[in-house]
Every structure is written in C-alpha cells, then in structure tokens.
Amino acid sequence: MNVHSIRTINLQNLKIGGEDFLQFRPLFCLEVAIYNLDENFQIVKDFYKTTDRTKILELAQESDCDIIGLKFNIDDADKVSDACNLLKALLPKINKPLMIRGVNNDGIDSVLIPELVKVLDRESIVAFANENTYNSIVPETSKGGHILVLRSPIDINLAKELNILSSDLGQSLDKILIDTDIGGLGYGLEYGYSIMEKVKLEGFNGDDYLNMPLISFVTEESLKTKEAKSDTYSSGWGNLSERAKMFEISSASAVAAAGANIIVLNNPDSVRIMKGLFK
Amino acid sequence: MELSGLQIFKYLPGAKKTENSNCKKCGCPTCMAFALKLAKHQVEISSCPFVPEDLKEFFEKNSKQPQNTVDINGLKVGGENVLYRHEKTFVNKTAIAVLIDTSQSGWKEKLQRVKNFEITRVSETMRVDLVVLKGIASKELTEGLNVISYDEFNSLPIEVIEDNDFIKTREKLIEIRTSAIKEKDEKYAKPVCVIMRGQNENLCARASFYICKYANMLLFDEFDEALISTLMTLRQNIFTDPQKPLQVEAKIYEFNNPDENSIIFMTTNFALTFYAVANELESLNVPSYLIVTPADGMSVLTAWSAEKFTAQMVARILKKWDFANKVKTRKIIIPGLLAHMKEELEEEIHNAGDDFEIVVGTVEAYAISDFVKNYVK
C-alpha cells in the first residue's frame, strides 16, 4: 500500500502538516479571547493577572507557542468595526505567526470575519468557516492568500464536502485546515477523536480532499465542561484549578494521539507542558 | 485482514467448477453460500473437506487473537483486536494501577486515599483498578481493593515499559500494538503496562496519550486524585462503543433545587444533547426540571423521525411518572427543533388527562439562558 503525505502549509517559518505517519510533532497555538477578556477561562485569567491587552499579548508571546491566536469575541454585529480597530492596533505588536478567530455565531461571523481579514497585513490563519458562513468568508481569505479553518459537524463526508465547496469558491486546497469539531473531555470527545483519525487515514490513502492538516479546538470544549468549572465535585475529583488544567492537557494529548497538526491551547502553562512533551 | 465471501469463494470447488462443486457436505446448499457464511464466521472452515491448504493456513493465522488477555483477580487487561476505535470497540479499558511501597514514608495515608477514591460519571462508578503492594499491609488496610504483591506483578505475562522518555515510550507502544494487530506476531502479543514515575507536570499529558495509544495498564507510583479522575474521564470516552450512541438514563433531572413552581424543560436521552442542556440549566440561577424521555440515545430530530419521540410517548411518560401531581407549573418547554409538534403534544397530553401547555424553546442549548431571562420575566 502506498502511503501518501498530508499537504504541507508554510506559514512564515512554520511548516504545518507534510507528515506521512502518525508519530509526528504537533504545533501549538495559544489563543486569547482578546475583545472581551472576561470570557477567558478562569485558569487563563489567573495566569495573566491583568486586563491590559498589550500586556496579555506580550505574555502570551513570551510563551513557547508556535502560533498566537486572537479571538474577537464580540456579542453583536454592530461591534465589528471595534473588533477591526482592535486588530489593527495589535498587529504591529504581533511577532509570531497569527491566527484570528470569530465568535462561533454564524450571523456575526459571516460579517465579522471578512472584515477582520481585510485588516490583516500578513498571511494568517483564519478561523473558522462552516457550511453557513464559507460563502461570505472564502472570497476574502482566498483573495488575501490566507489559511482557512473549515469546521464541519463531526462527520467525515461533510468535512470533505465543505473542502470541495470552499475550493470551488476559490480557497486553495493547500490553504485549508480541517476542524472536525469535537466534544469536550468526558462529553463525547471520542466522536471527534475518531473522525480525526479517519480523516488522517484517508489523507494517508491519498484522498485529495481530506489530506489537509488538522486543527483542534478541543481544549476550549474541555474547559467549558462542568468538571472544569464547578467546585461542587466530591474530593475524589481533586482540586478545581488542578482539574481544569488537567482537563485542558488531557484533551490536548488525546487529539495529539488522533493526529491533530495544530492544537489550540488556552492556558500558557499548557503550552510549556505540551511543547516539552514533544521536544 | 479479513477475506470477503467472494474472495473465499474463489478457493472453493464451486468457483473452480471442479469435482465436489456444491457437494453440500458442509451443510450449505452451495459453495457460494458457504463462502458467505465463512466470511461472517457463521460456519467453521473445517466443515468443508475440500478447502485448499493455503486458505486453511490463512484462516489459522487470522483466527489467532492478536493480543493476549491477562486476568488479575477478575480485572481483565489486554485482548485488543484493532488499532483504531472506529474499526471495532476497544475491549478492556486501560487499567489504572497504583504502586504502594511500605518502605516509603506516608504509604498508609496514600493507601487510604486510594481506598477512598471513588468517582461516578455517566452512571459508571470508578475506583482504582489495581494496587501493587511492595511489602506487607494488613487486610484491614486493603479491604475492598484488588491487591497483588510486587512479585506477583513482576511475574504477570505483561510487557512492562518504564516511561523515561515520552517520544520513546510512544514509539514503543505504537510499534508493539501495530505488530500485534497487523502481523499477529506472538512476540508482541502480551498486554503492555507503562510505569509512570513521580509527579512530573507533564504526567497528565503522557498518561492521556498512552490511554489513547496504546497502554493496557498504567502503574503510578504517586497518587493524585485530580489526575486519576481526569484520566478516567478520558478513558470513558476512548473505550466507548463507537457503534452505540451515548445515552443517559431517562428520568426527571433537577437543577438548582426546583420546587413545584419551577420551570420545566424536556429533551431526549442522547447524551450529547443532555449534557449540553444540563450544563446550561445548571449554570442558570433559576431552579428547573429537565424531563428526559427514553429515545434509545437518539438526538431530538433523529428520535422524532424514527418515532422514538412521539406525542403519545410523551403523554404516557408524564402519566407514568405522575408528573402533573408533583408540580404546579403547567408549561413544558420543548426543543425548538420540535416546534411543529406543539399542538399534537398538547392534544395527546390532554387526552391522557393532564393539562400541560407546550412552549417552544430554543434550537440550540447555548441560547437557553437568554430564553429563560425573557421567559421568567
């Protein structure tokens, strides 16, 4: 059987993908909800201990992350220009490869993301488009030559379909990251886990519409779980803050096993730990 | 590798149109029927006297279990058949074992914590699977635990790996499992235990990876509750049957101590739906009930189209649980995806003698908190 390689994406000095077997070294993106800092997870706030965005960005970039992620978490489409201004102001301070992200609300994202993309002054990763928003997002990302994250709902066929549709609209197949979507640790993580493995195996088999590198936002889902947020658990569960950190780490490690090329993390401490593992 | 019915058929007299073609000695009407059954393991290969040697050899090799199962006082370790969980469910969960060394200070306290450790998630109660005891401890101290001595542990037919370097351990685990499954090489047939030493900060990352790929047992020499409960949560995910939808018990769930005037929601018992809704309801500052109907673990729309969520079923279950007499609230909020069922539901509920009104809720769980803000007003 012929083994094929996953497509390679070059982003500044980073090489994403390109592997032809499962034991490779994933990249780590450290993401911050930068517009509304309040929405960052408790362990993340505990780490930065400041509400100064510039300072947070500085601290985040001091971590060993490969990519810095900024989430423009506005709650209403009338704040799109505020978000764009914020991105404009932060761009000169960013010295690592960049990923920008919308809010995971189709109505807002289809307006917000294309506008953010117009502000970008360098090739970046743009997260994410789905079946409802790719129509509005792809024209801008393809024009700007950006790498687009395509999220489909835990289904290999839908992932493939979205890749085809986006490529028909102009997105280069060499600039797509697949996000299969996934449940948090303990909350159906295994469905996304298995789809990631399946996508990866199809990629190794040479499927030209499924051989893109994978990105996973699993840690965000894991930090949203009750176990990582509530301190009403019995003593068997240990201390909340420790448990929350471990929920992030454990789910990150699981998607590393499933073949994620980029793993998005929230806690800067997790970056050190996960990077240390693959040194 | 498995052969298909057609591939098997090619070896048989029926396909070669030779003597003994469709002789029926195997009990099947034709060679083709035999081949199809054999592919599904419904007949024994030996029941055909004319099977050529090469096919026999292939079957002998193939029927060999790729990994042995080791039974430790009822705890089963190993016995895995596949590399990926989507191919076939993993068989025996990665056993979580703790080493207790009585020559170390604080061992009694550690043993006590291991003994006390018990967590319940998704109706599964989990404890430490095995204690490996170096030295002697009284029966009283180890009561209720599965204990073996250090010598017994070392004499188990298990491959033991010391986890000194993540990259090397990972490579070794993957190599062993792959050789066992793909080549059925007996050298690799033993289940694998990884010894996890100390409390290194990346212990959780390592152990999580090994649960996915491919440790059959993890032996920890330190005990940390948060770590073990996290790993058991991951283990629950990875070892779930991928063919079976995750479901929760169908019953009435309570959030924030509801009373007879609290708001009432309804959904199906698909675990992902349940958790999404339950998480929202729990984080509200409003007491509520959640009626979870039995739907074989199907999500709301799937259950509706498969007739696992019908108006009659809802009416019947409300009666069965005598819910109308337990609350004064007379409104039940249903998922937005089922808006079209409003009238039908009300009619059936009224026919059954209850007087609940149906309110159409949100399509997505995350919108529940906004919905409730307006609803309670």
Boltz contact constraints between the chains, C-beta under 6 A:
constraints:
  - contact:
      token1: [A, 185]
      token2: [B, 233]
      max_distance: 6.0
  - contact:
      token1: [A, 185]
      token2: [B, 234]
      max_distance: 6.0
  - contact:
      token1: [A, 186]
      token2: [B, 233]
      max_distance: 6.0
  - contact:
      token1: [A, 187]
      token2: [B, 275]
      max_distance: 6.0
  - contact:
      token1: [A, 188]
      token2: [B, 272]
      max_distance: 6.0
  - contact:
      token1: [A, 189]
      token2: [B, 237]
      max_distance: 6.0
  - contact:
      token1: [A, 190]
      token2: [B, 237]
      max_distance: 6.0
  - contact:
      token1: [A, 190]
      token2: [B, 238]
      max_distance: 6.0
  - contact:
      token1: [A, 190]
      token2: [B, 240]
      max_distance: 6.0
  - contact:
      token1: [A, 194]
      token2: [B, 85]
      max_distance: 6.0
  - contact:
      token1: [A, 194]
      token2: [B, 86]
      max_distance: 6.0
  - contact:
      token1: [A, 194]
      token2: [B, 242]
      max_distance: 6.0
  - contact:
      token1: [A, 197]
      token2: [B, 84]
      max_distance: 6.0
  - contact:
      token1: [A, 198]
      token2: [B, 86]
      max_distance: 6.0
  - contact:
      token1: [A, 226]
      token2: [B, 279]
      max_distance: 6.0
  - contact:
      token1: [A, 236]
      token2: [B, 117]
      max_distance: 6.0
  - contact:
      token1: [A, 236]
      token2: [B, 118]
      max_distance: 6.0
  - contact:
      token1: [A, 236]
      token2: [B, 119]
      max_distance: 6.0
  - contact:
      token1: [A, 236]
      token2: [B, 225]
      max_distance: 6.0
  - contact:
      token1: [A, 237]
      token2: [B, 229]
      max_distance: 6.0
  - contact:
      token1: [A, 238]
      token2: [B, 225]
      max_distance: 6.0
  - contact:
      token1: [A, 238]
      token2: [B, 226]
      max_distance: 6.0
  - contact:
      token1: [A, 242]
      token2: [B, 226]
      max_distance: 6.0
  - contact:
      token1: [A, 243]
      token2: [B, 226]
      max_distance: 6.0
  - contact:
      token1: [A, 246]
      token2: [B, 204]
      max_distance: 6.0
  - contact:
      token1: [A, 246]
      token2: [B, 226]
      max_distance: 6.0
  - contact:
      token1: [A, 246]
      token2: [B, 230]
      max_distance: 6.0
  - contact:
      token1: [A, 247]
      token2: [B, 230]
      max_distance: 6.0
  - contact:
      token1: [A, 249]
      token2: [B, 204]
      max_distance: 6.0
  - contact:
      token1: [A, 249]
      token2: [B, 205]
      max_distance: 6.0
  - contact:
      token1: [A, 250]
      token2: [B, 204]
      max_distance: 6.0
  - contact:
      token1: [A, 250]
      token2: [B, 208]
      max_distance: 6.0
  - contact:
      token1: [A, 250]
      token2: [B, 230]
      max_distance: 6.0
  - contact:
      token1: [A, 250]
      token2: [B, 234]
      max_distance: 6.0
  - contact:
      token1: [A, 253]
      token2: [B, 205]
      max_distance: 6.0
  - contact:
      token1: [A, 253]
      token2: [B, 208]
      max_distance: 6.0
  - contact:
      token1: [A, 253]
      token2: [B, 209]
      max_distance: 6.0
  - contact:
      token1: [A, 254]
      token2: [B, 208]
      max_distance: 6.0
  - contact:
      token1: [A, 254]
      token2: [B, 212]
      max_distance: 6.0
  - contact:
      token1: [A, 254]
      token2: [B, 234]
      max_distance: 6.0
  - contact:
      token1: [A, 257]
      token2: [B, 209]
      max_distance: 6.0
  - contact:
      token1: [A, 257]
      token2: [B, 212]
      max_distance: 6.0
  - contact:
      token1: [A, 257]
      token2: [B, 213]
      max_distance: 6.0
  - contact:
      token1: [A, 273]
      token2: [B, 201]
      max_distance: 6.0
  - contact:
      token1: [A, 273]
      token2: [B, 202]
      max_distance: 6.0
  - contact:
      token1: [A, 273]
      token2: [B, 205]
      max_distance: 6.0
  - contact:
      token1: [A, 276]
      token2: [B, 202]
      max_distance: 6.0
  - contact:
      token1: [A, 277]
      token2: [B, 166]
      max_distance: 6.0
  - contact:
      token1: [A, 277]
      token2: [B, 202]
      max_distance: 6.0
  - contact:
      token1: [A, 277]
      token2: [B, 205]
      max_distance: 6.0
